[in-house]
Amino acid sequence: MQQPVVIVGAGLAGLTVALQLAEHAPVTVLAKRSLEEGATAWAQGGIVGVLGSDDSIESHLRDTCEAGAGLVDVPAARAIARGSAAAIEWLVKLGVEFTTDPEGPLGLHLTREGGHAVRRIAHAADATGKAIHDALLARARSHRNIRLRERWMAVDLITSRHVPDSAEPQCLGVYALDTERGRVETLPAAAVVLASGGAGKVYRYTSNPDTATGDGVAMAWRAGCRVANMEFIQFHPTCLYHSHDRTFLITEALRGEGATLRLPDGTRFMPAHDSRAELAPRDVVARAIDFEMKRNGLDHVWLDATHLGLSFLQSHFPTIEARCRSLGIDISKQPIPVVPAAHYTCGGIATDLRGRTDLARLYAVGETAYTGLHGANRLASNSLLECVVVGRSCAEDIRGQGPSESPALPSWDESRVEDPDEQVVISHNWDELRLTMWNYVGIVRTTRRLERAQHRIRLLRKETDEYYANFRVSRDLLELRNLLECADLIVRSALRRHESRGLHYSRDYPRTLAAGLPTILVPPGRLTLKRPS
């Protein structure tokens, strides 16, 4: 019987690979919560498409490189930009209902976001991610060759380390927890694709869903793969600040249409920080807001879109307008209270443009991966584009690998563990980790803060590892373990960068070096792995 390709994650990256593979091989997709949960469905702004007559690949490349602050892999960024038109066309073919414009390229309405020179963002009003995810998920549900497993969480990768006398380092499958039954099963795989998203939940305040616990990065690191640029955590400048909702993102497309950032007295402050004002890249805007909040002792600032009018706001930003109205904010008459929050992990598992990692038969796509596209700061709406372009290339590479023989894999061993006696260790360590990261590894950093964070993370890891060794696993325990792994990687990467660049700003090293290099971390005791050429 042909072994399936196991895909960890059911967002845009994972579903793109699944749909591209399903005509050629069986596919199993693991979603650790419901299939509808995940970062893709939360994406508001849109997806880059170099489509207009006023646009070009080189223009998009320039904007990507400028946002990426000297660390963008130029060939990778150019290749992904070249794939943007085909990516949009593929999504349209799958039934994604983008906002239309009869006079626009491909009949689509294009909007503009911060850091972009022209309008090149294809969108579905202000809920693009949901429109894309709904369309792809509907296709996946109906495909005979795709098995969707809800509430299944990958525990760890099964590699040649688990099999005596294995011929070469490779990934052979996944240990996965059925969270409803509390059982860990062994899932052999022809290939494994990590598409589990970022690590935003490592911070106290984040725009990310509860699924963003860095699972893919942590598992790949434990399996011996390199990770890169983990110090570059993008803080979205404008998340809603409200006692009943602190994870709702206010898309920068609103600023693209003319909304302005203001202090409580109505003073507009962005022009004093950057000539591009509200359309500056996210790191610039986030630091400016952070500066003004600290200088003025504020809990938040204001995003003013009142001049756009109710009709325009309801037609172009219906999700935002409705959510704010439900919380008692009429955005046509009142400014929106906003604050920065952790939003996107620019680094991740080192891969090429086919999603290949250092370990044979292991792939990574989307936010969990590092292709070099984002550099030191992600340009708005490049993330969904990367998922589709690299996801399609990943599927093509897996198809070309052909069938492979897998040895018998060992079962998960629970013979020396017992049911947990209490959960307070998990909840306490989770809270302490997120607060530590927010206070010491946030928008503005110092060496002393980073060292304090590193010390606390090591103590928390020791406690958590001891708990992991003695008790049966649960989703909460696995997520905490993965977050601690990612937090350590973030801090170690930040301590290595003796400059300020992009999303990493250090008071001890405020200058940007003339030439920048990515931060590459290599696991201790790593097997001799050969990265595909």
C-alpha positions as CSV (number, residue, x, y, z in Angstrom):
1,M,0.0,0.0,0.0
2,Q,1.3,3.4,-1.0
3,Q,2.3,5.5,2.0
4,P,0.7,8.9,2.2
5,V,2.4,12.3,2.3
6,V,1.7,13.7,5.8
7,I,1.2,17.4,5.9
8,V,1.3,19.1,9.4
9,G,-1.0,22.1,9.1
10,A,-4.2,22.9,7.3
11,G,-3.7,26.5,6.3
12,L,-2.9,27.9,2.9
13,A,0.6,26.3,2.7
14,G,-0.6,22.9,3.7
15,L,-3.7,22.9,1.6
16,T,-1.8,24.1,-1.5
17,V,0.6,21.2,-1.2
18,A,-2.3,18.8,-0.6
19,L,-4.3,19.8,-3.6
20,Q,-1.3,19.8,-5.9
21,L,-0.3,16.3,-4.7
22,A,-3.7,14.6,-4.4
23,E,-4.0,13.6,-8.1
24,H,-0.7,11.6,-7.7
25,A,-0.5,10.3,-4.2
26,P,-2.6,9.9,-1.0
27,V,-2.3,12.8,1.4
28,T,-3.0,13.1,5.1
29,V,-3.5,16.6,6.6
30,L,-3.2,17.1,10.3
31,A,-5.0,20.0,11.9
32,K,-4.3,20.2,15.7
33,R,-7.6,22.1,16.3
34,S,-10.5,22.5,14.0
35,L,-9.9,22.7,10.2
36,E,-11.2,26.3,10.3
37,E,-8.7,27.5,12.8
38,G,-5.3,28.9,11.8
39,A,-3.6,32.0,10.7
40,T,-4.6,31.9,7.0
41,A,-8.3,32.5,7.8
42,W,-7.3,35.6,9.9
43,A,-5.4,37.3,7.1
44,Q,-7.2,40.4,6.1
45,G,-5.1,42.4,3.6
46,G,-4.5,40.2,0.6
47,I,-2.0,38.4,-1.7
48,V,0.6,40.1,-3.9
49,G,0.0,39.8,-7.6
50,V,2.3,41.6,-10.1
51,L,-0.5,42.1,-12.6
52,G,-1.0,45.8,-13.4
53,S,0.5,47.7,-16.4
54,D,2.1,50.1,-13.9
55,D,3.8,47.2,-12.1
56,S,6.8,44.9,-12.8
57,I,8.7,42.0,-11.2
58,E,11.6,44.4,-10.5
59,S,9.4,46.9,-8.8
60,H,8.0,44.3,-6.5
61,L,11.5,43.0,-5.9
62,R,12.7,46.5,-5.0
63,D,9.9,46.9,-2.5
64,T,10.6,43.5,-1.0
65,C,14.3,44.2,-0.6
66,E,13.7,47.6,0.9
67,A,11.4,46.2,3.5
68,G,13.8,43.3,4.1
69,A,16.6,45.7,5.1
70,G,19.4,44.1,3.2
71,L,18.8,40.5,4.2
72,V,16.4,39.4,1.4
73,D,17.6,36.5,-0.8
74,V,17.3,38.3,-4.1
75,P,17.0,35.3,-6.4
76,A,14.4,33.7,-4.1
77,A,12.4,37.0,-4.0
78,R,12.6,37.4,-7.8
79,A,11.4,33.8,-8.4
80,I,8.5,34.2,-6.0
81,A,7.5,37.5,-7.6
82,R,7.6,35.8,-11.0
83,G,5.2,33.2,-9.7
84,S,2.6,35.7,-8.4
85,A,0.4,35.9,-11.5
86,A,0.2,32.1,-11.8
87,A,-0.6,31.9,-8.1
88,I,-3.5,34.4,-8.4
89,E,-4.8,32.6,-11.5
90,W,-4.7,29.2,-9.7
91,L,-6.6,30.6,-6.7
92,V,-9.3,32.1,-9.0
93,K,-9.6,28.7,-10.8
94,L,-10.2,27.1,-7.4
95,G,-13.1,29.4,-6.8
96,V,-11.6,32.1,-4.5
97,E,-13.9,35.1,-4.8
98,F,-11.6,38.1,-4.9
99,T,-13.0,41.6,-5.0
100,T,-13.5,42.5,-8.6
101,D,-13.0,45.5,-10.8
102,P,-14.0,45.2,-14.5
103,E,-11.2,47.5,-15.5
104,G,-8.6,45.8,-13.3
105,P,-6.1,43.2,-14.5
106,L,-7.8,39.8,-14.6
107,G,-10.9,41.7,-13.6
108,L,-9.6,42.1,-10.0
109,H,-9.6,45.1,-7.8
110,L,-6.0,45.8,-6.5
111,T,-5.3,47.7,-3.3
112,R,-2.1,49.1,-1.9
113,E,-0.4,48.4,1.4
114,G,2.6,49.8,3.3
115,G,5.9,49.4,1.6
116,H,4.4,48.8,-1.9
117,A,5.1,51.3,-4.7
118,V,1.8,50.6,-6.5
119,R,-1.5,48.9,-6.1
120,R,-0.7,45.1,-6.4
121,I,-2.7,43.4,-3.6
122,A,-5.5,41.1,-4.8
123,H,-8.1,40.9,-2.0
124,A,-11.5,39.7,-1.0
125,A,-12.7,42.9,0.8
126,D,-10.9,42.8,4.2
127,A,-11.2,39.0,4.7
128,T,-8.9,37.7,2.0
129,G,-7.5,34.9,4.1
130,K,-10.9,33.5,5.0
131,A,-12.0,33.6,1.3
132,I,-8.9,31.7,0.2
133,H,-9.0,29.2,3.0
134,D,-12.7,28.5,2.6
135,A,-12.3,27.8,-1.1
136,L,-9.3,25.5,-0.7
137,L,-10.7,23.7,2.3
138,A,-13.9,22.9,0.3
139,R,-11.8,21.4,-2.5
140,A,-9.8,19.4,0.0
141,R,-12.9,18.1,1.8
142,S,-14.3,16.7,-1.4
143,H,-11.1,15.1,-2.7
144,R,-11.1,11.3,-2.5
145,N,-7.3,11.2,-2.0
146,I,-7.1,13.7,0.8
147,R,-7.7,12.6,4.4
148,L,-8.3,15.5,6.8
149,R,-7.7,14.7,10.5
150,E,-9.0,17.3,12.9
151,R,-7.6,17.7,16.4
152,W,-4.4,15.7,15.6
153,M,-1.2,17.3,16.7
154,A,2.3,16.2,15.5
155,V,4.4,15.3,18.5
156,D,7.8,14.8,16.8
157,L,9.3,13.6,13.5
158,I,10.3,10.0,13.1
159,T,13.8,10.0,11.5
160,S,16.5,7.5,10.8
161,R,17.7,8.1,14.3
162,H,14.7,6.0,15.5
163,V,15.6,3.1,13.3
164,P,18.7,1.0,13.9
165,D,21.1,0.5,10.9
166,S,19.2,3.1,8.8
167,A,21.1,3.8,5.6
168,E,20.9,7.6,5.5
169,P,19.5,10.5,7.4
170,Q,15.9,11.0,6.4
171,C,12.4,11.7,7.7
172,L,10.3,8.5,7.9
173,G,7.0,9.7,9.4
174,V,5.4,11.5,12.4
175,Y,4.3,10.7,15.9
176,A,0.9,12.3,16.2
177,L,-1.4,12.8,19.2
178,D,-5.2,12.3,18.7
179,T,-6.1,15.0,21.2
180,E,-9.7,13.8,21.6
181,R,-8.7,10.2,22.6
182,G,-5.3,11.1,24.2
183,R,-3.4,8.5,22.1
184,V,-0.2,8.9,20.2
185,E,0.0,7.0,16.9
186,T,2.8,6.3,14.5
187,L,2.2,7.7,11.0
188,P,4.7,6.4,8.4
189,A,5.0,8.8,5.5
190,A,6.4,9.0,2.0
191,A,7.3,12.5,2.9
192,V,6.4,15.0,5.6
193,V,5.6,18.6,5.0
194,L,5.7,21.0,7.9
195,A,3.2,23.8,7.3
196,S,2.2,24.6,10.9
197,G,2.7,28.4,10.8
198,G,4.6,30.7,13.1
199,A,5.3,31.2,16.8
200,G,3.4,34.3,17.7
201,K,1.9,32.8,20.8
202,V,5.4,32.9,22.4
203,Y,4.4,36.6,23.2
204,R,1.8,37.9,25.6
205,Y,0.2,40.1,23.0
206,T,-0.2,38.7,19.5
207,S,-2.6,38.9,16.5
208,N,-2.0,35.1,15.9
209,P,-4.5,32.4,16.6
210,D,-3.9,29.8,19.3
211,T,-2.4,27.4,16.8
212,A,0.7,29.6,16.3
213,T,3.0,27.7,18.7
214,G,6.1,27.1,16.5
215,D,5.5,23.4,16.3
216,G,7.2,22.9,12.9
217,V,10.3,24.9,13.7
218,A,10.7,23.1,17.1
219,M,10.3,19.6,15.5
220,A,12.7,20.3,12.6
221,W,15.3,21.7,15.0
222,R,15.0,18.6,17.2
223,A,15.4,16.4,14.1
224,G,18.7,18.2,13.2
225,C,17.7,20.9,10.7
226,R,19.1,24.4,10.7
227,V,16.9,27.4,11.4
228,A,17.6,30.9,10.3
229,N,16.7,34.6,11.2
230,M,14.5,33.7,14.2
231,E,15.3,37.1,15.8
232,F,13.1,38.8,13.2
233,I,9.6,38.8,14.7
234,Q,7.3,41.2,13.0
235,F,5.0,43.2,15.3
236,H,2.0,44.3,13.4
237,P,1.6,48.1,14.2
238,T,-2.2,48.1,14.5
239,C,-4.0,45.5,16.5
240,L,-7.3,46.5,18.2
241,Y,-6.8,47.6,21.8
242,H,-10.0,46.6,23.6
243,S,-10.7,44.8,26.9
244,H,-12.9,42.3,25.1
245,D,-10.7,41.7,22.0
246,R,-6.9,42.1,21.9
247,T,-6.1,39.8,19.0
248,F,-8.1,41.5,16.2
249,L,-5.8,42.8,13.5
250,I,-6.6,46.1,11.8
251,T,-5.2,45.6,8.3
252,E,-2.7,48.1,7.0
253,A,-4.9,48.3,3.8
254,L,-6.9,50.8,5.9
255,R,-3.8,53.0,6.1
256,G,-3.3,52.4,2.4
257,E,-6.7,54.0,1.8
258,G,-5.8,57.0,3.9
259,A,-6.3,56.3,7.6
260,T,-3.8,58.1,9.8
261,L,-2.2,57.5,13.2
262,R,-2.8,60.1,15.9
263,L,-2.1,60.9,19.5
264,P,-5.0,61.5,22.0
265,D,-4.9,65.2,21.2
266,G,-5.3,64.5,17.5
267,T,-1.7,65.1,16.5
268,R,-0.6,63.0,13.5
269,F,2.9,61.6,14.4
270,M,4.1,59.3,11.6
271,P,5.4,62.1,9.3
272,A,7.9,63.0,12.0
273,H,9.2,59.4,12.0
274,D,9.4,58.6,8.3
275,S,8.8,60.4,5.0
276,R,6.5,57.6,4.0
277,A,4.3,58.3,7.1
278,E,1.6,55.6,7.6
279,L,2.8,53.7,4.5
280,A,6.2,53.0,5.9
281,P,7.1,49.3,6.4
282,R,5.7,47.6,9.5
283,D,8.8,47.7,11.6
284,V,9.1,51.5,11.1
285,V,5.5,52.1,12.0
286,A,5.6,49.6,15.0
287,R,8.7,51.3,16.5
288,A,7.1,54.7,16.0
289,I,4.0,53.7,17.9
290,D,6.1,52.1,20.6
291,F,8.1,55.3,20.9
292,E,5.1,57.5,21.1
293,M,3.4,55.3,23.6
294,K,6.4,55.3,25.9
295,R,7.1,59.0,25.5
296,N,3.6,60.0,26.3
297,G,2.7,57.2,28.8
298,L,0.0,55.8,26.6
299,D,-1.7,52.3,26.5
300,H,-2.4,52.8,22.8
301,V,-2.6,55.3,20.0
302,W,-5.5,56.1,17.6
303,L,-6.0,55.1,13.9
304,D,-8.3,57.6,12.3
305,A,-10.4,56.6,9.3
306,T,-13.4,58.8,10.0
307,H,-12.8,61.0,6.8
308,L,-13.3,57.9,4.6
309,G,-17.0,57.8,5.4
310,L,-19.4,55.0,6.5
311,S,-20.3,53.9,3.0
312,F,-16.7,53.4,1.9
313,L,-15.7,51.7,5.2
314,Q,-18.6,49.3,5.0
315,S,-18.0,48.3,1.4
316,H,-14.2,48.0,1.6
317,F,-13.6,47.0,5.2
318,P,-16.9,45.3,6.3
319,T,-15.2,42.9,8.8
320,I,-13.4,45.7,10.6
321,E,-16.4,47.9,10.6
322,A,-18.7,45.2,11.9
323,R,-16.2,44.0,14.6
324,C,-15.6,47.5,15.9
325,R,-19.3,48.3,15.9
326,S,-20.0,45.2,17.9
327,L,-17.6,46.6,20.5
328,G,-19.2,50.0,20.5
329,I,-16.8,51.8,18.1
330,D,-18.3,53.6,15.1
331,I,-15.2,53.9,13.0
332,S,-16.9,56.4,10.7
333,K,-17.1,58.8,13.6
334,Q,-14.5,57.6,16.1
335,P,-10.8,56.7,15.7
336,I,-9.8,53.1,16.5
337,P,-7.6,52.4,19.5
338,V,-4.6,50.3,18.3
339,V,-1.4,48.8,19.7
340,P,1.4,46.8,18.2
341,A,1.4,43.0,18.7
342,A,3.5,40.0,17.6
343,H,2.3,39.1,14.1
344,Y,4.7,37.1,11.9
345,T,7.8,35.0,12.3
346,C,10.1,36.0,9.4
347,G,12.7,33.3,10.2
348,G,12.2,29.5,10.4
349,I,13.4,26.2,9.0
350,A,16.0,26.7,6.4
351,T,14.7,25.6,3.0
352,D,15.1,26.1,-0.7
353,L,12.3,27.3,-3.0
354,R,11.0,23.7,-3.3
355,G,10.5,23.6,0.5
356,R,13.3,21.1,0.9
357,T,15.0,21.1,4.4
358,D,18.4,19.7,5.4
359,L,16.7,16.3,6.0
360,A,15.7,14.1,3.1
361,R,11.9,13.6,2.7
362,L,11.2,16.5,5.1
363,Y,9.8,19.7,3.6
364,A,8.6,23.0,5.1
365,V,6.4,25.6,3.6
366,G,4.9,29.0,4.7
367,E,5.5,30.8,7.9
368,T,7.3,27.9,9.5
369,A,10.0,28.0,6.8
370,Y,12.8,30.4,5.9
371,T,13.3,30.8,2.1
372,G,15.1,34.2,2.3
373,L,12.1,36.1,0.9
374,H,11.3,38.2,4.0
375,G,14.8,39.1,5.1
376,A,14.8,41.2,8.2
377,N,11.2,42.3,7.7
378,R,8.2,40.9,5.7
379,L,6.6,43.1,3.1
380,A,2.8,43.2,3.5
381,S,0.9,40.4,1.7
382,N,4.1,38.5,0.6
383,S,3.3,35.7,3.1
384,L,0.2,34.3,1.3
385,L,2.1,34.5,-2.0
386,E,5.0,32.5,-0.6
387,C,2.6,29.8,0.6
388,V,1.2,29.3,-2.9
389,V,4.3,29.6,-5.0
390,V,6.6,27.5,-2.7
391,G,3.7,25.1,-1.9
392,R,3.2,24.3,-5.6
393,S,6.9,23.8,-6.1
394,C,7.1,21.6,-3.1
395,A,4.3,19.3,-4.4
396,E,6.1,19.1,-7.7
397,D,9.4,18.1,-6.0
398,I,7.6,15.4,-3.9
399,R,5.9,14.0,-7.1
400,G,9.3,13.7,-8.7
401,Q,10.8,11.7,-5.8
402,G,9.0,8.5,-6.7
403,P,8.1,5.7,-4.3
404,S,10.5,4.8,-1.5
405,E,10.9,1.9,0.9
406,S,10.4,2.6,4.6
407,P,11.5,0.3,7.4
408,A,9.2,-0.7,10.2
409,L,8.9,2.2,12.6
410,P,8.9,2.0,16.4
411,S,5.6,2.7,18.3
412,W,5.4,5.5,20.7
413,D,6.6,4.4,24.1
414,E,4.4,5.3,27.1
415,S,5.6,2.4,29.3
416,R,7.4,4.7,31.8
417,V,5.0,7.6,32.1
418,E,1.8,8.2,34.0
419,D,-1.2,10.5,33.9
420,P,-0.2,14.1,35.1
421,D,-1.0,14.8,38.7
422,E,-1.6,18.5,38.1
423,Q,-1.6,21.0,35.2
424,V,-0.4,24.1,37.1
425,V,3.2,23.6,35.9
426,I,2.0,23.9,32.3
427,S,-0.2,26.9,32.8
428,H,2.3,28.7,35.0
429,N,5.3,28.2,32.7
430,W,3.2,29.2,29.7
431,D,2.2,32.5,31.3
432,E,5.7,33.2,32.6
433,L,7.3,32.5,29.2
434,R,5.0,34.8,27.3
435,L,5.4,37.6,29.8
436,T,9.2,37.2,29.7
437,M,9.3,37.3,25.9
438,W,7.0,40.4,25.8
439,N,9.1,42.3,28.4
440,Y,12.6,41.3,27.4
441,V,12.5,40.3,23.7
442,G,10.0,42.7,22.2
443,I,10.1,45.6,19.7
444,V,13.1,47.3,21.4
445,R,15.8,45.0,22.9
446,T,19.0,45.2,25.0
447,T,21.7,42.6,25.6
448,R,20.8,42.6,29.3
449,R,17.2,42.0,28.6
450,L,18.0,39.2,26.3
451,E,20.3,37.5,28.8
452,R,17.6,37.7,31.5
453,A,15.1,36.1,29.1
454,Q,17.6,33.4,28.2
455,H,18.1,32.6,31.9
456,R,14.4,32.3,32.6
457,I,13.8,30.2,29.4
458,R,16.4,27.7,30.5
459,L,14.8,27.3,33.9
460,L,11.4,26.9,32.3
461,R,12.7,24.4,29.8
462,K,14.3,22.3,32.6
463,E,11.0,22.1,34.5
464,T,9.0,21.4,31.3
465,D,11.4,18.7,30.0
466,E,11.1,16.9,33.4
467,Y,7.4,17.1,33.2
468,Y,7.5,15.8,29.6
469,A,9.7,12.8,30.6
470,N,7.3,11.7,33.4
471,F,3.8,12.3,32.2
472,R,1.6,11.5,29.2
473,V,1.6,14.2,26.6
474,S,-1.3,16.6,26.0
475,R,-1.7,19.4,23.5
476,D,-1.0,22.1,26.1
477,L,2.3,20.3,27.2
478,L,3.4,19.9,23.6
479,E,2.7,23.5,22.7
480,L,4.6,24.7,25.7
481,R,7.5,22.5,24.9
482,N,7.6,23.9,21.3
483,L,7.2,27.5,22.4
484,L,10.1,27.1,24.8
485,E,12.2,25.7,22.0
486,C,11.3,28.6,19.7
487,A,11.8,31.2,22.4
488,D,15.3,29.9,23.0
489,L,16.0,30.1,19.2
490,I,14.7,33.7,19.1
491,V,16.9,34.8,22.0
492,R,20.0,33.0,20.8
493,S,19.6,34.6,17.3
494,A,19.0,38.0,18.8
495,L,22.1,37.8,20.9
496,R,24.2,37.0,17.9
497,R,23.1,40.1,15.9
498,H,25.3,43.0,17.0
499,E,23.4,45.6,15.0
500,S,19.9,47.0,14.5
501,R,18.3,45.9,11.3
502,G,14.7,45.5,10.2
503,L,12.6,44.0,13.0
504,H,15.5,43.6,15.4
505,Y,16.3,46.8,17.2
506,S,18.9,46.9,20.0
507,R,19.7,49.9,22.1
508,D,23.2,48.5,22.6
509,Y,23.8,48.2,18.9
510,P,21.7,51.0,17.3
511,R,23.6,51.2,14.0
512,T,23.1,49.0,11.0
513,L,26.3,47.3,9.6
514,A,27.3,48.0,6.1
515,A,26.6,44.4,5.1
516,G,24.2,42.0,6.7
517,L,24.1,38.2,6.9
518,P,21.4,35.9,7.9
519,T,21.6,34.3,11.4
520,I,22.0,30.5,10.9
521,L,21.7,28.2,13.9
522,V,22.9,24.7,13.7
523,P,21.6,22.1,16.2
524,P,24.1,20.6,18.6
525,G,25.0,17.0,17.8
526,R,23.5,17.5,14.3
527,L,23.8,14.5,12.0
528,T,25.8,15.0,8.8
529,L,22.9,16.1,6.6
530,K,23.2,17.2,3.0
531,R,21.0,20.0,1.8
532,P,19.6,19.4,-1.6
533,S,21.3,21.3,-4.4
